[in-house]
């Protein structure tokens, strides 16, 4: 864990199915739907065996539009035809990450919501450039830089090793003719317009979460005349690629408030943030050795340090289910019990792996970057923050690390679009925060905001009321629903 965040594991495990929407109904209009160039009919099946008739399609775009000699890359999607006789603008789903696959998302817990959205128009599960079926064989880089999990590694040493790994990977991608300058949010915005043209649609609607909201906000700045409506969840603003450590600390206060509503949890974790600081202080003074039975490596003498726990915390705060596991880990360590930590380590982690990078998420985050004023604030707050600077690692460490990749402060300015936009925010989202989400859209006068109390980052399936609120917005109905209460603690699933 000294070299690999557990974020992807935990984010990928937190989606909760809490809806009873019919998901096994083929599209009534699939047989008579318009077929666009390059499309082929398929029967789409999710991971639970639910099926829907759909079309698989693709279109070609330049990898780097600023390079006249750029190669063309293939972008793929699955289109679920509308179930209405009068469909509106096609609805394009934009996955988070960066690096998530829209097609794969449709196969998982959100499949019922994809099916429900068809009542408003064709629904496009889009794999953004460099992701999923649109990865175009982009090579993942194993740097060969290994940070040993049985030795002491300071924050500075950890950062230096990541920079060394980044240098190695930049050379590797150059040798494979990967043009990193093509993997920016601005290029992806132009991909959305190319998709719109490919679908022969005057406008598209956008439906995005996390990084998908970041991409949507960028699109609203340059092509809002071609966007009909926007649904956003867990919003990441254009200057919010790197989150503020003080907002992360405030998140733990909200978690404590939720814990205090459940007597047994309140008894077990009466002082979560102070307990975290106690445990971290002890580890900073005296790192702890423990034997962990890893699945592949077997018994391993693991050295637990403060920054290990900070990185683990960063990976486990996206959703309330996982933050409760985190609380159990800290409570155990506070009492000298390593069992809860060992169970998580042995299940999700293997020691001493290479530092690895994938080109698309690496480049996208570095390109979106951070303004100097925000960077100063992040660095200042990280000195005392509960997770330090690790929530978005390796940003801001690699800020402006690749020449000519940073999109600049003009890109990071907020959109001012008038396009109708729905913003859904979870109070227990540990990756994007209610206050920062409001700030990200504060210059957009036609925004409806809904707070989902007790929901985390992956909030779409937190309550059936979320789907109902999205449907009302897509119908253009005015709604007085500004708060939805999800269960806490969340149901297993």
C-alpha positions as CSV (number, residue, x, y, z in Angstrom):
1,X,0.0,0.0,0.0
2,X,3.0,2.3,0.2
3,X,2.8,2.6,-3.6
4,X,-0.8,1.8,-4.6
5,X,-4.0,3.6,-3.6
6,X,-6.9,1.3,-2.9
7,X,-9.3,3.8,-4.3
8,X,-10.2,1.8,-7.4
9,X,-11.0,-1.3,-5.4
10,X,-13.2,0.5,-3.0
11,X,-15.0,2.7,-5.6
12,X,-15.7,-0.3,-7.7
13,X,-17.2,-2.2,-4.7
14,X,-19.6,0.4,-3.4
15,X,-22.5,0.6,-5.8
16,X,-25.7,-0.3,-4.0
17,X,-28.8,-1.7,-5.8
18,X,-31.8,-0.1,-4.0
19,X,-34.4,0.1,-6.8
20,X,-37.1,-2.2,-8.2
21,X,-37.2,-0.7,-11.7
22,X,-38.1,-3.2,-14.4
23,X,-34.8,-4.0,-16.0
24,X,-35.5,-7.2,-18.0
25,X,-37.7,-5.5,-20.7
26,X,-36.3,-5.3,-24.2
27,X,-36.8,-1.9,-25.9
28,X,-40.2,-1.7,-27.5
29,X,-38.8,0.4,-30.3
30,X,-35.5,-1.4,-30.9
31,X,-36.7,-3.2,-34.0
32,X,-37.8,0.0,-35.7
33,X,-35.2,2.3,-34.3
34,X,-33.0,4.3,-36.7
35,X,-29.6,2.5,-37.3
36,X,-26.7,4.9,-37.5
37,X,-23.5,4.3,-39.4
38,X,-21.2,1.6,-38.0
39,X,-24.0,0.2,-35.7
40,X,-24.9,-3.4,-35.3
41,X,-27.8,-4.8,-33.3
42,X,-26.9,-6.7,-30.1
43,X,-28.6,-8.2,-27.1
44,X,-27.1,-6.5,-24.1
45,X,-26.8,-8.4,-20.9
46,X,-25.9,-7.1,-17.5
47,X,-24.1,-9.0,-14.8
48,X,-27.4,-10.3,-13.3
49,X,-28.6,-11.7,-16.6
50,X,-31.0,-8.9,-17.4
51,X,-31.2,-8.3,-21.1
52,X,-32.1,-5.4,-23.4
53,X,-32.0,-5.0,-27.2
54,X,-29.4,-2.4,-28.2
55,X,-27.0,-1.3,-30.8
56,X,-23.2,-1.4,-30.7
57,X,-21.5,1.4,-32.6
58,X,-18.3,3.3,-33.1
59,X,-16.9,6.4,-34.8
60,X,-13.4,7.7,-35.5
61,X,-11.7,10.8,-34.2
62,X,-8.1,12.2,-34.2
63,X,-6.1,11.2,-31.2
64,X,-4.7,14.7,-31.0
65,X,-6.6,17.4,-32.9
66,X,-3.8,19.9,-32.6
67,X,-1.5,17.5,-34.5
68,X,-2.3,17.4,-38.3
69,X,-0.6,14.1,-38.6
70,X,-2.4,12.5,-35.6
71,X,-3.6,8.9,-35.9
72,X,-7.3,8.2,-35.8
73,X,-8.7,6.4,-32.8
74,X,-11.9,4.4,-32.5
75,X,-14.5,5.4,-29.9
76,X,-17.2,2.8,-29.0
77,X,-20.6,2.9,-27.4
78,X,-23.8,0.9,-26.8
79,X,-27.1,2.7,-27.7
80,X,-30.3,1.6,-25.9
81,X,-33.1,2.9,-28.1
82,X,-35.8,5.1,-26.6
83,X,-39.1,3.4,-25.5
84,X,-41.2,6.5,-26.4
85,X,-42.7,7.4,-29.7
86,X,-41.5,10.9,-29.3
87,X,-37.9,10.7,-28.0
88,X,-35.9,13.7,-26.9
89,X,-32.2,14.3,-27.4
90,X,-30.0,11.3,-27.0
91,X,-28.7,10.9,-23.4
92,X,-25.0,10.2,-23.1
93,X,-23.7,8.6,-20.0
94,X,-20.3,9.8,-18.9
95,X,-18.5,7.5,-16.4
96,X,-16.2,8.7,-13.6
97,X,-12.6,8.1,-12.9
98,X,-11.1,9.4,-15.1
99,X,-10.8,5.9,-16.7
100,X,-14.3,4.4,-16.1
101,X,-16.2,2.6,-18.8
102,X,-19.7,3.7,-19.6
103,X,-20.5,0.3,-21.2
104,X,-19.2,-1.6,-18.2
105,X,-21.2,0.7,-15.9
106,X,-24.4,-0.3,-17.8
107,X,-23.7,-3.9,-17.0
108,X,-23.6,-3.4,-13.2
109,X,-26.0,-2.0,-10.6
110,X,-27.0,1.1,-12.6
111,X,-28.5,-1.0,-15.4
112,X,-32.1,-0.4,-14.2
113,X,-31.5,3.4,-14.3
114,X,-30.1,3.1,-17.9
115,X,-33.4,1.3,-18.8
116,X,-35.5,3.9,-17.0
117,X,-33.9,6.8,-18.9
118,X,-35.0,5.3,-22.3
119,X,-38.4,6.9,-21.7
120,X,-36.8,10.2,-22.6
121,X,-34.6,9.3,-25.5
122,X,-31.9,7.0,-26.7
123,X,-29.4,6.2,-23.9
124,X,-25.8,6.0,-24.9
125,X,-23.3,4.1,-22.7
126,X,-20.2,5.8,-24.0
127,X,-16.6,4.6,-23.5
128,X,-14.6,7.8,-23.5
129,X,-11.2,7.9,-25.3
130,X,-8.7,5.7,-23.6
131,X,-11.3,3.7,-21.6
132,X,-13.0,0.3,-21.9
133,X,-13.7,-0.6,-25.5
134,X,-12.2,2.7,-26.6
135,X,-8.8,2.1,-25.1
136,X,-7.3,1.6,-28.6
137,X,-4.6,-0.7,-27.1
138,X,-3.1,2.0,-24.9
139,X,-0.4,0.2,-23.0
140,X,-0.4,0.3,-19.2
141,X,3.0,1.0,-17.8
142,X,4.7,-1.1,-15.1
143,X,7.5,1.2,-14.1
144,X,9.6,-1.3,-12.3
145,X,9.8,1.1,-9.3
146,X,8.8,-1.0,-6.2
147,X,8.2,0.5,-2.8
148,X,8.8,-2.2,-0.3
149,X,6.0,-2.7,2.2
150,X,8.3,-3.9,5.0
151,X,10.5,-0.8,5.1
152,X,10.1,2.8,6.2
153,X,9.1,5.2,3.5
154,X,8.7,8.9,4.2
155,X,6.2,11.1,2.3
156,X,9.1,12.8,0.5
157,X,10.6,9.4,-0.5
158,X,7.2,8.2,-1.6
159,X,6.7,11.2,-3.8
160,X,10.2,10.9,-5.3
161,X,9.5,7.3,-6.3
162,X,6.3,8.2,-8.0
163,X,8.1,10.9,-10.0
164,X,10.7,8.4,-11.0
165,X,8.0,6.0,-12.0
166,X,6.3,8.8,-14.0
167,X,9.5,9.5,-15.8
168,X,9.9,5.9,-16.8
169,X,6.3,5.7,-18.0
170,X,6.5,8.9,-20.0
171,X,9.5,7.4,-21.9
172,X,7.7,4.1,-22.3
173,X,4.6,5.7,-23.8
174,X,6.7,7.8,-26.1
175,X,8.4,4.6,-27.4
176,X,4.9,3.2,-28.1
177,X,3.9,6.4,-30.0
178,X,1.2,7.3,-27.4
179,X,0.4,11.0,-27.8
180,X,-0.5,12.0,-24.2
181,X,-1.4,15.5,-25.4
182,X,-4.5,13.9,-26.9
183,X,-5.8,12.7,-23.6
184,X,-7.4,15.8,-22.1
185,X,-10.9,16.8,-21.1
186,X,-11.0,19.3,-24.0
187,X,-10.3,16.6,-26.5
188,X,-13.1,14.5,-24.9
189,X,-15.5,17.5,-25.2
190,X,-14.8,17.5,-28.9
191,X,-15.5,13.8,-28.9
192,X,-18.9,14.5,-27.5
193,X,-19.7,16.8,-30.3
194,X,-18.4,14.3,-32.8
195,X,-20.7,11.7,-31.2
196,X,-23.6,14.1,-31.5
197,X,-22.9,14.6,-35.2
198,X,-22.5,10.8,-35.6
199,X,-25.9,10.3,-34.1
200,X,-27.3,13.0,-36.4
201,X,-28.7,14.8,-33.4
202,X,-29.1,18.6,-33.1
203,X,-28.5,18.3,-29.4
204,X,-27.5,15.7,-26.8
205,X,-28.2,15.5,-23.1
206,X,-25.4,14.6,-20.7
207,X,-25.6,12.3,-17.7
208,X,-22.4,12.2,-15.7
209,X,-20.9,11.3,-12.4
210,X,-17.6,12.3,-10.7
211,X,-15.1,12.8,-13.5
212,X,-18.1,12.5,-15.9
213,X,-19.5,15.6,-14.3
214,X,-16.1,17.4,-14.8
215,X,-16.3,16.5,-18.5
216,X,-19.9,17.7,-18.6
217,X,-19.1,21.1,-17.1
218,X,-16.3,21.5,-19.6
219,X,-18.7,20.7,-22.4
220,X,-21.2,23.3,-21.1
221,X,-18.5,26.0,-21.6
222,X,-18.0,25.3,-25.3
223,X,-21.0,23.5,-26.8
224,X,-24.0,24.4,-24.6
225,X,-26.0,25.4,-27.7
226,X,-25.8,21.7,-28.6
227,X,-26.8,20.3,-25.1
228,X,-30.4,19.9,-24.1
229,X,-30.4,18.9,-20.4
230,X,-27.7,17.7,-17.9
231,X,-27.9,15.4,-15.0
232,X,-24.9,15.4,-12.7
233,X,-23.9,13.5,-9.6
234,X,-21.0,13.8,-7.3
235,X,-19.8,16.9,-9.1
236,X,-16.1,17.6,-9.7
237,X,-15.6,21.2,-10.7
238,X,-13.2,22.3,-13.3
239,X,-10.7,23.5,-10.6
240,X,-11.5,20.6,-8.3
241,X,-9.4,17.8,-9.6
242,X,-7.5,18.2,-6.4
243,X,-9.8,18.3,-3.4
244,X,-9.2,20.5,-0.3
245,X,-8.0,18.6,2.7
246,X,-10.0,20.8,5.0
247,X,-13.2,19.7,3.2
248,X,-12.2,16.1,3.8
249,X,-11.8,16.8,7.5
250,X,-15.3,18.4,7.5
251,X,-16.6,15.2,5.8
252,X,-15.5,13.2,8.8
253,X,-17.6,15.5,11.0
254,X,-20.6,14.7,8.9
255,X,-19.8,11.0,9.2
256,X,-19.7,11.4,13.0
257,X,-23.1,13.1,12.9
258,X,-24.5,10.1,11.0
259,X,-22.8,7.6,13.3
260,X,-24.4,9.3,16.3
261,X,-27.9,8.6,15.0
262,X,-27.3,4.8,15.5
263,X,-26.7,4.0,19.2
264,X,-24.6,0.9,18.6
265,X,-22.3,2.8,16.1
266,X,-22.1,5.8,18.4
267,X,-21.0,3.5,21.2
268,X,-18.4,1.9,19.0
269,X,-17.1,5.0,17.4
270,X,-17.8,8.0,19.6
271,X,-14.9,10.1,18.4
272,X,-13.9,9.0,14.9
273,X,-11.7,12.0,13.9
274,X,-9.8,12.3,17.2
275,X,-9.3,8.5,17.2
276,X,-7.8,8.7,13.7
277,X,-5.4,11.4,14.9
278,X,-4.4,9.4,17.9
279,X,-3.7,6.3,15.9
280,X,-1.8,8.2,13.2
281,X,0.3,10.0,15.9
282,X,1.3,6.7,17.4
283,X,2.3,5.3,14.1
284,X,4.3,8.4,13.2
285,X,6.3,7.8,16.4
286,X,6.4,4.0,16.2
287,X,5.5,2.2,13.0
288,X,3.9,-1.2,13.6
289,X,5.0,-4.5,12.2
290,X,2.5,-7.2,11.6
291,X,2.2,-10.5,9.7
292,X,-0.3,-10.4,6.9
293,X,-1.4,-13.6,5.1
294,X,-1.7,-12.2,1.5
295,X,-3.4,-14.4,-1.1
296,X,-0.5,-14.7,-3.4
297,X,2.5,-13.7,-1.4
298,X,1.6,-15.6,1.7
299,X,2.7,-14.5,5.2
300,X,4.4,-11.2,4.9
301,X,6.0,-9.0,7.5
302,X,4.2,-5.7,6.8
303,X,5.3,-2.4,8.3
304,X,2.3,-0.1,8.9
305,X,3.1,3.7,8.9
306,X,1.0,6.8,9.3
307,X,1.0,7.5,5.6
308,X,-0.2,3.9,4.9
309,X,-3.3,4.6,6.9
310,X,-3.8,8.0,5.2
311,X,-3.7,6.4,1.8
312,X,-6.0,3.6,2.9
313,X,-8.4,6.2,4.4
314,X,-8.3,8.1,1.0
315,X,-9.5,4.9,-0.7
316,X,-12.2,4.0,1.7
317,X,-14.2,7.3,2.1
318,X,-16.1,7.4,-1.1
319,X,-19.2,5.7,0.4
320,X,-20.6,5.2,3.9
321,X,-20.3,1.4,3.7
322,X,-16.6,1.6,3.4
323,X,-16.0,4.4,5.9
324,X,-17.6,2.2,8.5
325,X,-15.0,-0.5,7.7
326,X,-12.4,2.2,8.1
327,X,-13.8,3.2,11.5
328,X,-13.6,-0.5,12.5
329,X,-9.9,-0.5,11.4
330,X,-9.0,2.6,13.4
331,X,-10.9,1.4,16.5
332,X,-9.1,-1.9,16.4
333,X,-5.7,-0.2,16.1
334,X,-6.6,2.2,18.9
335,X,-7.1,-0.9,21.1
336,X,-4.1,-2.7,19.7
337,X,-6.1,-5.1,17.5
338,X,-4.8,-5.4,14.0
339,X,-7.4,-8.0,12.9
340,X,-9.8,-5.6,11.0
341,X,-6.8,-4.1,9.1
342,X,-5.3,-7.5,8.3
343,X,-8.7,-8.7,6.9
344,X,-8.9,-5.7,4.5
345,X,-5.2,-6.0,3.5
346,X,-5.3,-9.7,2.8
347,X,-8.5,-9.4,0.8
348,X,-7.7,-6.4,-1.5
349,X,-4.0,-6.0,-1.6
350,X,-0.7,-7.7,-2.5
351,X,2.6,-6.3,-1.3
352,X,5.6,-4.9,-3.2
353,X,4.0,-4.4,-6.6
354,X,5.3,-2.1,-9.4
355,X,4.1,1.5,-9.5
356,X,1.7,1.4,-12.5
357,X,0.1,4.1,-14.6
358,X,-2.6,4.0,-17.3
359,X,-2.2,6.7,-19.9
360,X,-5.7,8.1,-20.0
361,X,-6.3,8.8,-16.2
362,X,-2.7,9.9,-15.8
363,X,-2.9,12.5,-18.6
364,X,-6.5,13.6,-17.9
365,X,-5.8,14.6,-14.3
366,X,-2.5,16.3,-15.1
367,X,-4.1,18.2,-17.9
368,X,-7.0,19.5,-15.8
369,X,-4.5,20.5,-13.2
370,X,-5.0,23.1,-10.5
371,X,-4.7,26.9,-10.2
372,X,-1.8,28.3,-8.2
373,X,-4.0,29.7,-5.5
374,X,-5.8,26.5,-4.9
375,X,-2.5,24.6,-5.0
376,X,-1.1,26.8,-2.2
377,X,-4.3,26.2,-0.2
378,X,-4.1,22.4,-0.7
379,X,-0.5,22.3,0.4
380,X,-1.2,24.4,3.5
381,X,-4.2,22.3,4.6
382,X,-2.5,19.0,3.8
383,X,0.0,19.6,6.6
384,X,-2.7,18.9,9.3
385,X,-5.4,17.1,7.3
386,X,-6.5,13.7,8.3
387,X,-5.5,12.1,5.0
388,X,-2.8,14.6,4.2
389,X,-2.2,15.1,0.5
390,X,-3.2,11.6,-0.5
391,X,-6.9,11.9,-1.5
392,X,-6.0,12.7,-5.2
393,X,-2.5,11.3,-5.3
394,X,-0.4,11.5,-7.5
395,X,-2.0,14.9,-8.0
396,X,-0.9,17.6,-7.1
397,X,2.5,15.9,-7.0
398,X,2.6,15.7,-10.8
399,X,1.0,19.0,-11.5
400,X,2.4,20.4,-14.8
401,X,4.7,17.4,-15.0
402,X,4.2,16.8,-18.7
403,X,5.2,19.8,-20.9
404,X,2.3,21.4,-22.8
405,X,-0.3,19.1,-21.3
406,X,-1.8,21.5,-18.7
407,X,-5.0,23.1,-20.0
408,X,-4.5,26.4,-18.2
409,X,-6.5,28.5,-15.9
410,X,-9.1,29.6,-18.5
411,X,-10.1,25.9,-18.7
412,X,-10.5,25.8,-14.9
413,X,-13.0,28.8,-14.8
414,X,-16.5,27.8,-13.9
415,X,-19.2,27.5,-16.6
416,X,-22.0,30.1,-16.9
417,X,-24.4,28.0,-19.1
418,X,-28.2,28.4,-19.0
419,X,-28.8,24.7,-19.9
420,X,-31.1,23.1,-17.4
421,X,-29.0,21.1,-15.0
422,X,-29.8,18.8,-12.1
423,X,-27.1,18.3,-9.5
424,X,-27.3,15.4,-7.0
425,X,-24.9,15.5,-4.0
426,X,-24.5,13.0,-1.2
427,X,-23.7,14.2,2.4
428,X,-21.5,11.3,3.0
429,X,-19.5,11.5,-0.2
430,X,-15.9,11.5,0.8
431,X,-14.5,12.3,-2.6
432,X,-16.6,15.3,-3.8
433,X,-18.3,17.4,-1.2
434,X,-21.7,19.2,-1.0
435,X,-20.2,22.6,-0.5
436,X,-17.6,22.2,-3.3
437,X,-20.3,20.9,-5.7
438,X,-22.4,23.9,-5.1
439,X,-19.4,26.1,-5.8
440,X,-18.7,24.3,-9.0
441,X,-22.0,25.3,-10.5
442,X,-22.6,28.6,-8.7
443,X,-22.4,30.6,-11.9
444,X,-25.0,28.6,-13.6
445,X,-28.5,30.2,-13.0
446,X,-30.6,27.2,-14.3
447,X,-29.4,24.6,-11.8
448,X,-31.6,22.4,-9.5
449,X,-29.8,21.0,-6.6
450,X,-30.8,17.9,-4.6
451,X,-29.1,16.8,-1.4
452,X,-29.2,13.0,-0.7
453,X,-28.6,12.7,3.0
454,X,-26.5,9.7,4.0
455,X,-25.6,8.9,0.4
456,X,-22.0,8.6,-0.7
457,X,-20.1,9.2,-4.0
458,X,-22.0,6.4,-5.9
459,X,-25.4,7.8,-5.1
460,X,-27.6,7.0,-8.1
461,X,-28.9,3.8,-6.5
462,X,-29.0,5.0,-2.9
463,X,-32.8,5.4,-3.0
464,X,-35.6,4.9,-5.5
465,X,-36.5,8.5,-4.9
466,X,-33.3,9.5,-6.7
467,X,-34.6,7.9,-9.9
468,X,-37.9,9.6,-9.4
469,X,-36.3,13.0,-9.1
470,X,-34.2,12.4,-12.2
471,X,-37.3,11.4,-14.1
472,X,-39.2,14.5,-13.1
473,X,-36.3,16.7,-14.2
474,X,-36.1,14.9,-17.5
475,X,-39.8,15.5,-18.1
476,X,-39.2,19.2,-17.5
477,X,-41.3,19.3,-14.4
478,X,-40.7,21.7,-11.6
479,X,-40.2,19.9,-8.3
480,X,-39.9,21.0,-4.7
481,X,-37.9,17.9,-3.8
482,X,-34.5,19.3,-2.7
483,X,-33.6,16.6,-0.2
484,X,-33.8,12.8,-0.2
485,X,-33.0,10.7,2.8
486,X,-31.1,7.4,2.2
487,X,-30.8,4.8,4.9
488,X,-27.8,4.8,7.3
489,X,-26.1,2.6,7.7
490,X,-26.6,1.5,4.1
491,X,-28.0,-1.9,3.3
492,X,-25.5,-4.6,2.3
493,X,-25.3,-5.3,-1.4
